[in-house]
Amino acid sequence: MDEKTGSNPAREGTGTGSTLMRKGRRKHWADRVAIDISNRLPANQMPRGVRSPHLWIILAVMAILALVYYAGHTPLARSVSFLTDAFPHDLHRALFLIPVVYAALTFRVRGAIGASFAFLCIVLPRTFFSPYADPLLRPLLFVLVTAFVGVLTAVLMDRIDEEKGIIRRLKESQEQLIHAEKLTSVGQLAASVAHEINNPLAGVLTYTKLLAKKVAGDTLKKEEALDYLSKMESEVNRCSRIIRNLLDFSRQAEPRLKLVDINQVLEQVLAMVGHQAQMQKVEIVREFASPLPEFMADFDQLQQVFTNLTLNAIQAMSGGGRLTLRTLAVGGQVEIDIQDTGSGISEENLSKLFTPFFTTKEKGKGVGLGLAVVQRIVEKHKGRIQVQSEMGKGATFSVYFRAGGDEKGPNTGS
């Protein structure tokens, strides 16, 4: 998680912060388009030689085009003048570009060179009995241009395969980094959760001793016993809920989209970080709008987002302060504000705020992935995040999601 140390970005699409957000969204969109295109193109891993159906398709197309190319020297040419004119012969040669490019797409450079050589072998014999001047020049030019296009296509396909592999590896690394950041957050929450669990367990222990004492003295009344047991059950359920939230937060799982009430997410977050705020003398203020529109999202991932932002805000107020969590509905969007009264964010660090591994924390207290992970999750839900800050007066992180949405997630805010 990244400690906030920053400045004065503009809101609603202007200023440095919004520029960074737009660049991030464009890069994310470009990566998705590249992956989609490369997935639709033929793969380089396929059966070779006679086992490949593509080889037989290419050979069949070449044979058909060869028959058309030489049809002018058959009885068919007497009834179809199209097969004897000079221009159609050039068109016939141009058609060989189709199997050459097909071979380049399926077998890469070797396929392009092999198909181009077959093209050369097909057109050369015709030059020996051609009635036109320079009969060898034009076919060779066609072969060279076709071979160049085929090889270029093959090289581009290899480059696309390489880029696809890089994108896949980056995605895997990103998922690992997200999980690593979750574990870092879990470590920071461990002490707070342990103390949070200790309080209800101490209450259960107290009621247990009271029950034992009253049973031993034969002074226990039924109503009093039921009251003690009810309180003990409530405290145990509270412990169970805290532990379950912590396990859900640390678990690495695929996104599970469903309608989410963001107020419930924030309440779960405060259940885990509340004690840490208390230890640092940070007052928590809830300003939750109700009712609030729901939207499609992964509950656990949103919990991770706002745990990171809330912990950052608490850590920015080492001498105490006020943390305000605000939710409201604005123009078909759900806005969530995490506002603190800490040191704020400097203009110098603002441009680096969402850069992976950038942190202003002391060594060993953060790896600089928190805000990068937050941005990635928010964009994955097609939302946006903005920052407003003034040095010495704290900072406000605002997250926006489109209300409603479908199973593909919320729509992008304008």
Long-range contacts (C-beta under 8 A, 24 or more apart in sequence): 1-181, 1-184, 1-185, 1-188, 1-308, 1-311, 1-312, 1-315, 1-366, 1-369, 1-370, 1-371, 2-312, 2-353, 2-358, 2-359, 2-360, 2-361, 2-366, 2-368, 2-369, 2-370, 2-371, 2-372, 3-312, 3-315, 3-316, 3-359, 3-360, 3-361, 3-366, 4-312, 4-313, 4-316, 4-340, 4-342, 4-343, 4-344, 4-345, 4-353, 4-389, 4-395, 4-397, 5-316, 5-343, 5-344, 5-345, 5-346, 5-349, 5-360, 6-344, 6-345, 6-346, 6-347, 6-349, 6-350, 6-353, 6-387, 6-389, 6-391, 6-395, 7-344, 7-345, 7-346, 7-347, 7-348, 7-349, 7-350, 7-389, 7-390, 7-391, 8-347, 8-350, 8-388, 8-389, 8-390, 9-350, 9-386, 9-387, 9-388, 9-389, 11-386, 11-388, 11-398, 12-386, 16-350, 16-351, 17-350, 17-353, 17-386, 17-387, 18-386, 20-351, 20-353, 20-354, 21-375, 21-384, 21-385, 21-386, 24-354, 24-375, 24-379, 25-379, 25-384, 25-412, 28-379, 31-167, 34-160, 34-163, 34-164, 34-167, 35-164, 35-167, 37-160, 38-160, 38-161, 38-163, 38-164, 39-164, 41-105, 41-157, 41-160, 42-105, 42-106, 42-157, 43-161, 44-108, 44-157, 44-158, 44-161, 46-106, 48-107, 52-106, 52-107, 54-102, 54-103, 54-106, 54-107, 55-107, 57-102, 58-99, 58-102, 58-103, 58-106, 58-111, 58-115, 61-98, 61-99, 61-102, 62-96, 62-99, 62-115, 62-118, 62-119, 62-122, 65-92, 65-95, 65-96, 65-98, 65-99, 65-122, 66-122, 68-92, 68-95, 69-93, 69-122, 69-123, 69-126, 70-126, 73-129, 86-132, 90-138, 90-142, 93-123, 93-138, 93-139, 93-142, 94-142, 96-122, 96-123, 96-142, 96-146, 97-146, 97-149, 97-150, 100-146, 100-147, 100-149, 100-150, 101-149, 101-150, 101-153, 103-150, 104-150, 104-151, 104-153, 104-154, 104-157, 105-153, 105-154, 105-157, 107-154, 108-154, 108-157, 108-158, 109-151, 109-154, 109-155, 109-158, 111-150, 111-154, 112-147, 112-150, 112-151, 112-153, 112-154, 113-147, 113-150, 113-151, 115-150, 116-143, 116-146, 116-147, 116-150, 116-151, 119-143, 119-146, 119-147, 174-376, 175-252, 177-356, 177-369, 177-372, 177-373, 178-252, 178-369, 178-373, 178-376, 178-377, 179-252, 180-367, 180-369, 181-308, 181-367, 181-369, 181-370, 181-373, 182-249, 182-250, 182-252, 182-304, 183-250, 184-366, 184-367, 184-369, 184-370, 185-249, 185-304, 185-307, 185-308, 185-311, 185-370, 186-246, 186-249, 186-250, 188-311, 189-246, 189-249, 189-272, 189-273, 189-276, 189-307, 189-311, 191-276, 192-272, 192-273, 192-274, 192-275, 192-276, 192-279, 193-242, 193-243, 193-246, 193-272, 193-275, 195-275, 196-242, 196-271, 196-272, 196-274, 196-275, 197-239, 197-242, 197-243, 200-235, 200-236, 200-238, 200-239, 201-235, 201-239, 203-231, 203-232, 203-235, 204-232, 204-235, 204-236, 207-231, 207-232, 208-232, 241-271, 242-271, 242-272, 245-271, 245-272, 245-303, 246-272, 248-300, 248-303, 249-300, 249-303, 249-304, 249-307, 251-300, 253-300, 255-298, 255-301, 255-380, 256-298, 256-299, 256-300, 257-296, 257-297, 257-298, 257-407, 257-408, 257-409, 258-296, 258-297, 258-298, 258-299, 259-294, 259-295, 259-296, 260-294, 260-295, 260-296, 260-297, 260-298, 260-299, 260-302, 261-292, 261-294, 262-292, 262-295, 262-302, 262-327, 262-334, 262-336, 262-401, 263-288, 263-289, 263-290, 263-292, 263-327, 265-299, 265-302, 265-303, 265-306, 266-306, 266-325, 266-327, 266-336, 268-303, 269-303, 269-306, 269-307, 269-310, 270-310, 270-325, 272-307, 273-307, 273-310, 273-311, 273-314, 276-311, 276-314, 277-314, 277-323, 280-314, 280-315, 280-317, 280-318, 280-320, 281-319, 281-320, 281-321, 282-314, 282-317, 282-320, 282-321, 282-322, 282-323, 283-320, 283-321, 283-322, 283-323, 284-323, 284-325, 285-322, 285-323, 285-324, 285-325, 286-325, 287-324, 287-325, 287-326, 287-327, 288-325, 288-326, 288-327, 289-327, 289-328, 289-329, 292-327, 292-328, 292-329, 292-334, 293-329, 293-334, 293-403, 293-404, 294-403, 294-404, 295-334, 295-401, 295-402, 295-403, 295-404, 295-405, 295-410, 296-404, 296-405, 296-406, 296-407, 296-408, 296-409, 296-410, 297-381, 297-401, 297-409, 297-410, 298-381, 301-377, 301-380, 301-381, 302-377, 302-381, 304-373, 304-374, 304-377, 305-374, 305-377, 305-378, 305-399, 306-336, 306-338, 306-399, 308-370, 308-371, 308-373, 308-374, 309-338, 309-374, 309-397, 309-399, 310-338, 311-370, 312-370, 312-371, 313-338, 313-339, 313-340, 313-342, 313-395, 313-397, 314-340, 315-361, 316-340, 316-342, 316-343, 316-394, 316-395, 317-341, 317-342, 321-394, 329-403, 332-402, 332-403, 332-404, 333-400, 333-401, 333-402, 333-403, 333-413, 334-400, 334-401, 334-402, 334-403, 335-398, 335-399, 335-400, 336-398, 336-399, 336-400, 336-401, 337-396, 337-397, 337-398, 338-396, 338-397, 338-398, 338-399, 339-394, 339-395, 339-396, 339-397, 340-394, 340-395, 340-396, 341-393, 341-394, 342-394, 342-395, 343-391, 343-392, 343-394, 344-389, 344-390, 344-391, 344-392, 344-393, 344-394, 344-395, 345-387, 345-389, 345-391, 345-395, 346-391, 350-387, 350-389, 353-387, 380-409, 381-409, 381-410, 382-409, 382-410, 382-411, 382-412, 383-410, 383-412, 383-413, 384-412, 384-413
